[in-house]
Amino acid sequence: MEAERPLETESQDIGQQEKRRPMFNQLHRQMLDPLRDRDWVSVSKLPDQPGTTLAVLRNGWMEQRSTGEGVEYRMTEAGLTELSRPR
């Protein structure tokens, strides 16, 4: 049986979980907006922002695949959730 934890500890844990959630900003929004229909999109149709692309991939908001024509991206369910949140 788990011992009861003080309310202070519970609120600290919740605060730490909130801090771990990556910040979704305007650059991320601009990267994901062309992927809104959830189809695979060529890298040439996305903004040329390698750092933002890496951050969006790392956070699991979009996924990548290589094809004969080049690299393509599409938005994940997590990306759609972030894009749908109020600003």
C-alpha positions as CSV (number, residue, x, y, z in Angstrom):
1,M,0.0,0.0,0.0
2,E,1.4,3.4,-1.0
3,A,1.8,5.9,1.7
4,E,0.1,9.3,1.4
5,R,2.3,12.0,0.0
6,P,2.1,15.6,1.3
7,L,0.2,18.1,-1.0
8,E,3.5,20.1,-1.5
9,T,5.1,17.1,-3.0
10,E,2.2,16.4,-5.3
11,S,2.2,20.0,-6.6
12,Q,5.9,20.0,-7.2
13,D,5.6,16.8,-9.2
14,I,2.8,18.4,-11.3
15,G,5.0,21.5,-11.8
16,Q,7.9,19.4,-13.0
17,Q,5.7,17.5,-15.5
18,E,4.5,20.8,-16.9
19,K,8.1,22.0,-17.3
20,R,9.0,18.8,-19.3
21,R,6.4,19.5,-21.9
22,P,8.1,21.2,-24.9
23,M,7.1,24.7,-25.7
24,F,5.1,24.9,-29.0
25,N,5.9,28.2,-30.6
26,Q,5.1,30.1,-33.9
27,L,8.0,28.6,-35.8
28,H,6.7,25.1,-35.0
29,R,3.2,26.2,-36.1
30,Q,4.6,27.5,-39.4
31,M,6.4,24.2,-39.9
32,L,3.3,22.1,-39.2
33,D,0.7,24.2,-40.9
34,P,1.4,22.9,-44.5
35,L,1.1,19.3,-43.0
36,R,-2.4,20.0,-41.7
37,D,-4.1,17.5,-44.1
38,R,-1.9,14.7,-42.7
39,D,-0.5,13.6,-46.1
40,W,3.2,13.2,-46.9
41,V,4.7,16.5,-48.1
42,S,8.0,17.0,-49.8
43,V,10.7,18.9,-47.9
44,S,10.8,21.5,-50.7
45,K,7.3,22.6,-49.8
46,L,8.2,23.3,-46.2
47,P,10.0,26.4,-44.7
48,D,13.8,26.1,-44.8
49,Q,14.4,26.0,-41.1
50,P,16.6,23.0,-40.2
51,G,16.7,23.7,-36.4
52,T,12.9,24.0,-36.3
53,T,12.5,20.8,-38.4
54,L,14.8,19.0,-36.0
55,A,12.9,20.2,-32.9
56,V,9.5,19.2,-34.4
57,L,10.8,15.8,-35.3
58,R,12.4,15.3,-31.8
59,N,9.1,16.3,-30.1
60,G,7.2,13.7,-32.2
61,W,5.0,16.3,-33.9
62,M,5.9,15.1,-37.4
63,E,7.6,12.1,-38.9
64,Q,10.0,11.7,-41.8
65,R,10.5,9.2,-44.6
66,S,12.9,8.9,-47.5
67,T,11.6,8.2,-51.0
68,G,13.2,8.0,-54.4
69,E,12.3,11.7,-54.9
70,G,13.7,12.8,-51.6
71,V,12.6,13.4,-48.0
72,E,8.9,13.7,-47.1
73,Y,7.2,14.7,-43.8
74,R,3.8,14.3,-42.3
75,M,2.2,15.4,-39.1
76,T,1.6,13.0,-36.3
77,E,-1.4,12.8,-34.0
78,A,0.7,14.6,-31.3
79,G,1.4,17.4,-33.8
80,L,-2.3,17.8,-34.7
81,T,-3.0,18.0,-31.0
82,E,-0.4,20.8,-30.5
83,L,-1.6,22.7,-33.6
84,S,-5.2,22.5,-32.4
85,R,-4.4,24.0,-28.9
86,P,-5.5,27.6,-28.5
87,R,-2.7,30.2,-28.8
